[in-house]
Each structure stands twice: as C-alpha cells, then as structure tokens.
Amino acid sequence: MDYQSLIDTLSPDIVARLRQGIETGRWPDGQPVTPEQREHSLQAVIAWEQQHLPQDQRVGYIDKGKKAGASRSSGSATEQLRWASQNEESKE
C-alpha cells in the first residue's frame, strides 16, 4: 500500500486519535508516543487535512487578518517604532 492509499483510508475518528496522540504524547490506551510515531502521525494528519478540511480548520493555520494596507491611519510598524523611540529619547 502506498502512502496516498493509506491517507485515503483514514477516517475522521482515526485522525482525531492521531491528533490526540500528537497533542498529549500518549495514545488513547495510555501508551507513550515515540518521537518517530509523532512525526509520522503529524505527517499523516497534515496530509489528510489537506484533502478533507478547509484551510482555516487545518493544523498550523494562522489567520493573517486583513491585508497590510487596509488601515493606513495607524502607519506601518516601522514608523510606529521609530516614533516611539524618538519620544523616549526626547523624554531623557
């Protein structure tokens, strides 16, 4: 059986058990998860989620919010840091 066939046979229940093992470091029966098992389980969960879940529900999803020019009134982070450091220097 190739890797893709294995991923295709995973059920949501099995994926949930793999995630639990990854998160807690123990399998549902209490046995510890080895580093090799954790690595393989994480790869399988990521591959399964890539095929079956929307992007915002996958492992490692980061919500980046709005695009960077959406709120121009506050200025860029670099400008704010420069402004803050100038204020600190003038107080001294």
N, C-alpha and C positions, 0 to 999 in steps of 0.2 A: 504494500500500500504506500503510495507516495504522500508527501506532506499535504498537498492540496486536498486529496481524498480524505485524509484524516481530519482536516479542518472542517470539511463539508459534513462529516458525520457527527460533529459536536452538537449537542443540544443546549438550549439556554440553561438548563439545570446543571449540566456538566461545567459549562463556562462559569456559572455562579460558584460552583465548588472550587474551581481552579482559582478564581479571584479571591475567595476566602482563604485559600492556602497561601496565596501570594501576600495578602494583607496581614494575616495573623502569624504566618510562619509555621502553621500546623494544619494538617489535613483534618477534615471533619471527624475522623476517628481518633484524633489526638496525636497521631504520629508527626514528628517534626518534618518539615520540608527541607530537603537538601538544597544547597546552592544551585546545583545542576537542575533539579526539579523546578526550582523557582524560575530559572532562566528559560527553560523550555515551556513552562506554563505561561509565563508572561508573553512569550512569542506567539503561543497558540491563541491566547486571549486577544492580543492585538490583531492577529490575522482574522480571527472570527468576527471581531467587532467591525473591522474594516468592511466586511461583506454584509453584515446584518444590522448595523446600527447607524443612525445619523451621526454626523461628525460631532455634534455637541454632547453626545452621550458616550463617547469612547474614552478609554483610558488615556490620560495625558492631555485632554482637551483644555485649552486655555482660551477664555473669552477675551478677545482683544478689544471689544467695545467698538466705539465709533472710529472712523478714520482720523488720522492725526491732523488735519487742518480744520476739523469741524468746529472747534471753539477757538477762534483766533483772538478773542478778547483777553485771554489769560496769558498769551505769549508762550514761547517754547520753554521747555525745561531748562535749557542752557541759559536763556535770557533771565529766567527767574532765579537761577543760581547766581548769576553774575550780579543781579540786582540785590540779592540777599547778602552776598559777600561785600558789596560796596557799602551797604547800610551798616554792617558790622564794623567795617574799617572806620567809617565816619563817627561812630559812637566812641571809639577809643581815643 
